Amino acid sequence: MCLLIALSRCHPSAPLIIAANRDEWLARPASSCALLQAAGPCIVGGKDELAGGTWLALNEHGVCAGLTNRPSPNRDPGLRSRGELPLALARHRSAREAVDAFVTAHRPSDYGPAWLLVGDAEALFLIDMTGGDAPGVRALAPGLHVLENRAFDAPSAKAAAVRARLRDVALLGGDALHARLVDVLRSHDVPDGPGDDSGVPGFVRPRETEANCVHAGPYGTRAATVVVVGTGAPRLWCSDGPPCTHPLVERSALFVEGSLPLG
């Protein structure tokens, strides 16, 4: 079960911080971090080598878009790939511009059900692609937001545990901030409480998928990403495998050489 954490306009050194785990079938071919578009703007992110899309995309202007899917046990093969959606959002210079263009160009009925977060240094938006004639859009207030493979406001012990681990994150800087985010992504703890109800009739989540870092036989966490957007070039770190066993390596040079201070 994918995990997408956004810290929007609540850290003094970086108005947007994203920490994410991508969960998928282990046999599905993918690259954890790749150049998705060379210019107009430059976009980097994970790449699904089967369908060609992405689960998280970041552009040179600091616009970051991430996707989580609603479970679809009987997915319609005639639908377009949901991996197109983060890439479409990341083609814009601001999150607000991206949302305005997105709602006129994309219909939920063309894709499997999904949710997205798209943000930059100025704003963060939730996009609901689970039904209706047009995407549902909600501007999110500054703060910590957690998106999984369930509705944004659904009761979730997993989301509550993430919020508890990051409640003091605004006080952390530099290496301490990065270490805390990675520690959360690596966690194998399965919290007690609401969690196994997917909202999809006939589909119950395996309990092990309620951990942040998932190991469930042929399915599990394939990659982790941390993104920091501040006053300079965006920075990102990616792991080529589950973060519990694979280090997150900085890949910011895919944009420009140099670094953006974290604290």
HELIX and SHEET records of a PDB file:
HELIX    1   1 GLU A   84  LEU A   89  1                                   6    
HELIX    2   2 ALA A   95  ALA A  105  1                                  11    
HELIX    3   3 PRO A  108  ASP A  110  5                                   3    
HELIX    4   4 ALA A  157  ARG A  165  1                                   9    
HELIX    5   5 VAL A  169  LEU A  171  5                                   3    
HELIX    6   6 GLY A  174  ARG A  186  1                                  13    
HELIX    7   7 ARG A  207  GLU A  210  5                                   4    
HELIX    8   8 SER A  252  LEU A  254  5                                   3    
SHEET    1   A 5 GLY A 143  LEU A 147  0                                        
SHEET    2   A 5 LEU A   3  HIS A  11 -1                                        
SHEET    3   A 5 ALA A  14  TRP A  25 -1                                        
SHEET    4   A 5 TYR A 219  VAL A 229 -1                                        
SHEET    5   A 5 HIS A 215  ALA A 216 -1                                        
SHEET    1   B 6 GLY A 143  LEU A 147  0                                        
SHEET    2   B 6 LEU A   3  HIS A  11 -1                                        
SHEET    3   B 6 ALA A  14  TRP A  25 -1                                        
SHEET    4   B 6 TYR A 219  VAL A 229 -1                                        
SHEET    5   B 6 ARG A 235  SER A 239 -1                                        
SHEET    6   B 6 VAL A 249  GLU A 250 -1                                        
SHEET    1   C 7 ALA A  30  GLN A  37  0                                        
SHEET    2   C 7 ILE A  43  ASP A  48 -1                                        
SHEET    3   C 7 LEU A  56  ASN A  59 -1                                        
SHEET    4   C 7 CYS A  64  ASN A  69 -1                                        
SHEET    5   C 7 ALA A 114  GLY A 119 -1                                        
SHEET    6   C 7 LEU A 124  ASP A 128 -1                                        
SHEET    7   C 7 GLY A 136  ALA A 139 -1                                        
END                                                                             
